[in-house]
Amino acid sequence: MLNSKNVYLGKVRSSIRELFEYGKRRKEEIGEENVFDFSLGNPSVPAPEAVREALEDIIANTDPVVLHGYTSAQGDFSVRKTIADYINSRFQTALTADCLYMTCGAAASLTIVLNAILNPGDEVITVAPYFPEYKVFTGHAGGKLIAVDGAEGTFGIDIKNIKAVLTPRTKAVLINSPNNPSGVVYGEEDIVNLVKAISEYSLKHGTEIYLISDEPYRELVFDQETHVPFIMNYYERSIICYSYSKSLSLPGERIGYIAVNNKMPEWEEVYAGVCGAGRALGYVCAPNLFQQLVKRVCGTTSDISIYKRNRDRLLSALREYGYEVVKPEGAFYMFVKALERDAKQFAERAKQFELLLVAGDDFGTPGYVRISYCVSPEMIERSLPAFKALADSYK
């Protein structure tokens, strides 16, 4: 007998990937310019010039045997130290290289962390809407994902909903801000209230609850007044899963890290668990070339002004056409209320207008669709008549 769970996962592609594959076929049939593909969060902004320059210099001036060889399992020490120093200077922390573990992107980071801290039956709380793979990652680690609705009208954190599902089995709360799929940023009040709730529960019941922050979109914030709280400054038992996929427009290179807060009393045990989980899963020695790259360009970000331009244009137009949208503060996603009760049927109807929108059901929030607007501004403009025609079809 094969492992039936893994066979199922291999046969049932995520709804996002299914739509993406449909879009590829449709583009071959009628031409790419005639399909408005908002399915996948694949950055459309090129990597910064500093990335190309650094890669050329690294390849030209590094011994290839060293460059293409193994690093330490948890990543090159100098790379981890550089990242730790950068985090410390930016957020007034005191991390060391031995708080960092280099990974193949945030998905690997999350998988490692969940396998490091969960025992069979442990529960992980997250806020809907949420990235669908959280359920897969948590289940594979032996845990159970408990999703609670976000605050009505804002998709922020509703503390009443969090408190209602805290149990002795709660091992972690997993947050994602800026959020995929809503683009909402959890503000300081959200984080302070969340920390207070889990701290009070932990103290009362003698449990340990970790706060995991999934941060591939941390740098993608468009408005000066928007602040993304750094969770290590609010809660001791905090772990960050970071990816350079979006901040440097390098999704295909799969490079990121785990940062364990060394303020927590048992941080060395947690870090050992991370190293052990990485070993057991085979997630050791992230690609050295791109470790060296992020060491060189640490703190650099792609030009996100195009995403802001897309957001502003699309948000204004959709509201004009009668769509209900919560304004995204970051990332490059927009969560739009469907014009009928069934978001899947709405997304199917959108295909008639060559609009590829992801139904919100898999994100834990039925009745909405996700628009991934990391596309060219030209495509945004070409798509607007289709969005209007879709809205008009319901009138």
Secondary structure, DSSP 8 states (H G I E B T S, - for coil): ---HHHHHHHHS--HHHHHHHHHHHHHHHH-GGG-EE-------S---HHHHHHHHHHHHHS-HHHHTS---TT--HHHHHHHHHHHHHHH-----GGGEEEESHHHHHHHHHHHHH--TT-EEEEEES--THHHHHHHHTT-EEEEEE--TTT----HHHHHHH--TTEEEEEEESS-TTT-----HHHHHHHHHHHHHHHHHHT---EEEEEETTTT-B-STT-----GGGT-SSEEEEEESTTTTT-GGG--EEEEE-TTSTTHHHHHHHHHHHHHHHT--S--HHHHHHHHHHTT----THHHHHHHHHHHHHHHHHT--B----BTTEEEEE-SSS-HHHHHHHHHTTTEE-EEGGGGT-TTEEEEE--S-HHHHHHHHHHHHHHHHTT-
